Structures are given as structure tokens and as C-alpha cells.
Amino acid sequence: MTCAEPSRLRVSVVYVRPGLEFRRALLLRAPATVSEAIEASGVRRQVPELAGRELELGVFGQRRTLAEALHDGDRLEIYRPLTIDPKEARRVRVAVRRRRRIGVAA
């Protein structure tokens, strides 16, 4: 009787921001965690702004923690911090629209 090769997971790690697109396809030994995929991808070494920072992570848009298990075919996404509060962004858009309307109507 021979030992079967340990099962493998195909996982991709993605981080995108203006001017940079990091994508890495990985083949990990199962079971694998989010933390192991981050380490294996080398993203913290390749993208200095992520080094030493607590990462916001998700798989297909669903938040995940470093300790959670991955599944075959998962796309692990590293999220950027918000540059502006969504409520504040909406206030700014509304104010711009109002100014345009007033400028057009005058």
C-alpha cells in the first residue's frame, strides 16, 4: 500500500491599487490557512506598504481572518484602507451636484 500524495489547493492572492497589481497563483498543501497563503505569496515583501500592517482580507468579497481555512480555487483578496469615509464621500458628491445645478440655473 502506498501513501497518496497530500492533497493540494489552488489559491490566488490579489492586491490591487492605482499603479500596482499583485497577483500570485499558489499551490498549497491542504489544509491551508489564509495566513499561510499570505506568507507563501510573498506579498508583504513585494509590496512594502503591506509590511507590518494588519491586513483586511477576504475571499470573493467575504471577510476572512488569518486563521481561517482556504478551499481549492479561492481568491484571497487584500483590501486597501478607505481613503475617505463613505458617508463623507456622499456628502461631497451631493454638494458638487447642488453647485452644478445652481450654476446651470443662474
TAVEN-V718033 format. One record per pair of residues at least 24 apart in sequence whose C-alpha atoms are under 8 Angstrom apart, sorted by the first residue. I is the first residue (numbers start at 1). J is the second residue. If there is no record, write none. Layout:
BEGIN
<<I;J> <I;J>>
END
This chain:
BEGIN
<<6;30> <8;72> <9;70> <9;71> <9;72> <9;73> <10;71> <10;72> <10;73> <10;74> <11;37> <11;70> <11;71> <11;72> <11;73> <11;74> <11;75> <11;76> <12;73> <12;74> <12;75> <12;76> <13;37> <13;38> <13;41> <13;75> <13;76> <13;77> <13;78> <14;75> <14;76> <14;77> <14;78> <15;77> <15;78> <15;79> <16;78> <17;80> <31;69> <31;70> <32;69> <32;70> <33;66> <33;67> <33;68> <33;69> <33;70> <34;64> <34;65> <34;66> <34;67> <34;68> <34;69> <34;70> <34;76> <35;66> <35;67> <55;79> <56;80> <56;81>>
END
